[in-house]
Amino acid sequence: VKYMKKMKPNILNILRISNAFIQAPMLGVTSPSMVAAVANAGCLGSLPVGGLSVDQTRQLIRDTKKMTNGAINVNTFSYDFPVVDQSMRDSAFQMTSGLNDLLLAKGFWDTQSTSASPIDAEERLQVVKKSTSYRDQLEVFIEERVPIVSFTFGCMTPNEIDLLHRHRVVVLGTATSVAEALFLKAQGVDVIVAQGYEAGGHKGSFMPLRGASATSAPGAKRVDLESPGVGLFSLLPQLCGAVNPRGAPAKEYTPIVAAGGVYSGRTAVAALTLGADAVQMGSCFINTVESLASVAHKRAVATAADVDTEYTNVFSGRSARGIRNAFTVSMAGTPLPYPVQNVLTAPMRQQAAASGDAGVGFMSIWAGQSSGRYGSSAAAGVNVRTESDSDSELDDAFANRSCADVLTAIINETNTLLSKQMGLF
Ligand SMILES: Cc1cc2nc3c(=O)[nH]c(=O)nc-3n(C[C@H](O)[C@H](O)[C@H](O)COP(=O)(O)O)c2cc1C
């Protein structure tokens, strides 16, 4: 990556890293030890705290800092809460009743412990009321001297970005379209994460498509028809060209990070070739020892084919890419806005995740379109799965692979490919 250092010093200096690789924040999967391992490898580790309480946020930052002196990125969700009025309450009761009926019909409770009980809408609405806004977390970021903050689901206000800047915090925002990227730049973010349609987990989209209404269109149950769906191959060159037009003064340059389907040297080089200054990778860290993903999640990712993921908003009310299962296929009705739907389905998701393979149909198995490509041979720098990869071999490899091993393989492959491109070999 020395080559990149010479050609594009900005992002490495801005993010205080020596390699242009970022571990994506993955709420529910990323642990403090994952972030620290990545930071200790000279890359940027991202700690997800979206929606977590102020106390949890502070504790996680402190836990991470105990394990590394490297720069870390703390990631949150910058959006405004929907108003929970009578009509939202009515919808929540209706949604919960449909949810409980579905779980009963699918025999969900039979697979759970006897203490499991139907979801209680009133109790859930109380939880919604106590949700933490990113605005409450800003003070913690500043107090704990976090060097880098990234956000998704929207954009902080220029005043909030200014406040972070005054405390020497570097600010990253997530865009899924050219218009969103230009908006982030105008608001004052330092680095833009271009998230392609391939990406696992929640889509960061925050601007409706031209002509689309702000509310859910009929038929938008599983694929969110109203937010951008641009693949990284198309998004990157257009976004880079618009944000950093040819001939613009160097000081106006905003570095771009590519996210979505990057999991190897080859995919990283492709993204860099298309204009990215760095890459952000999520799914390839799900099956590591530092990951908090359940064994069922890891197994599902290990065996996922290209067509096995889809965008769905039935779990959370926002479009997120995960592996298709019984719940994504059979849940009916228009989901409530984030985070209400997320809070309503939380007891089901948590119980499902705790009940191993029996719960796999009701877990949210967030993963990207390329997640299954990250097979057992990846640690050796070979990212193609072979016919002989049996499940047990995969499980074994996942249990043993560390984030550092994953990164080393990807960085080495990237360096080799870049050297080849330069004709050094
Ligand atoms: C399990 C999972 C959880 C995620 N959680 C977050 C999150 O908390 N915040 C965020 O900004 N992005 C989140 N993402 C999206 C990633 O930041 C990133 O865009 C994505 O992982 C890149 O695509 P890839 O999975 O193909 O590498 C998540 C992705 C996954 C797979």
The ligand as a MOL file (V3000), in Angstrom:
LIG
                    3D

  0  0  0     0  0            999 V3000
M  V30 BEGIN CTAB
M  V30 COUNTS 31 33 0 0 0
M  V30 BEGIN ATOM
M  V30 1 C -23.8010 -7.4440 9.9950 0
M  V30 2 C -23.6880 -6.0450 9.4980 0
M  V30 3 C -23.9980 -4.9730 10.3380 0
M  V30 4 C -23.8420 -3.6520 9.8990 0
M  V30 5 N -24.0630 -2.6230 10.7750 0
M  V30 6 C -23.7390 -1.3500 10.4080 0
M  V30 7 C -23.7370 -0.2900 11.3600 0
M  V30 8 O -24.0120 -0.4870 12.5580 0
M  V30 9 N -23.4210 0.9570 10.9200 0
M  V30 10 C -23.0540 1.2110 9.6120 0
M  V30 11 O -22.7590 2.3500 9.2690 0
M  V30 12 N -23.0370 0.2190 8.6980 0
M  V30 13 C -23.3600 -1.0470 9.0690 0
M  V30 14 N -23.2580 -2.0680 8.1420 0
M  V30 15 C -22.8850 -1.7470 6.7420 0
M  V30 16 C -21.3580 -1.6580 6.5940 0
M  V30 17 O -20.9180 -0.4210 7.1360 0
M  V30 18 C -20.8680 -1.7240 5.1440 0
M  V30 19 O -21.5500 -0.7740 4.3600 0
M  V30 20 C -21.0140 -3.0860 4.4980 0
M  V30 21 O -20.6830 -4.1170 5.3860 0
M  V30 22 C -20.1270 -3.1790 3.2730 0
M  V30 23 O -20.4840 -4.2590 2.4580 0
M  V30 24 P -19.9190 -5.7680 2.6590 0
M  V30 25 O -20.7020 -6.3290 3.7790 0
M  V30 26 O -20.1780 -6.3970 1.3470 0
M  V30 27 O -18.4510 -5.6500 2.9850 0
M  V30 28 C -23.4150 -3.3960 8.5640 0
M  V30 29 C -23.1190 -4.4780 7.7230 0
M  V30 30 C -23.2350 -5.7830 8.1710 0
M  V30 31 C -22.8740 -6.9110 7.2460 0
M  V30 END ATOM
M  V30 BEGIN BOND
M  V30 1 1 1 2
M  V30 2 1 2 3
M  V30 3 2 2 30
M  V30 4 2 3 4
M  V30 5 1 4 5
M  V30 6 1 4 28
M  V30 7 2 5 6
M  V30 8 1 6 7
M  V30 9 1 6 13
M  V30 10 2 7 8
M  V30 11 1 7 9
M  V30 12 1 9 10
M  V30 13 2 10 11
M  V30 14 1 10 12
M  V30 15 2 12 13
M  V30 16 1 13 14
M  V30 17 1 14 15
M  V30 18 1 14 28
M  V30 19 1 15 16
M  V30 20 1 16 17
M  V30 21 1 16 18
M  V30 22 1 18 19
M  V30 23 1 18 20
M  V30 24 1 20 21
M  V30 25 1 20 22
M  V30 26 1 22 23
M  V30 27 1 23 24
M  V30 28 2 24 25
M  V30 29 1 24 26
M  V30 30 1 24 27
M  V30 31 2 28 29
M  V30 32 1 29 30
M  V30 33 1 30 31
M  V30 END BOND
M  V30 END CTAB
M  END
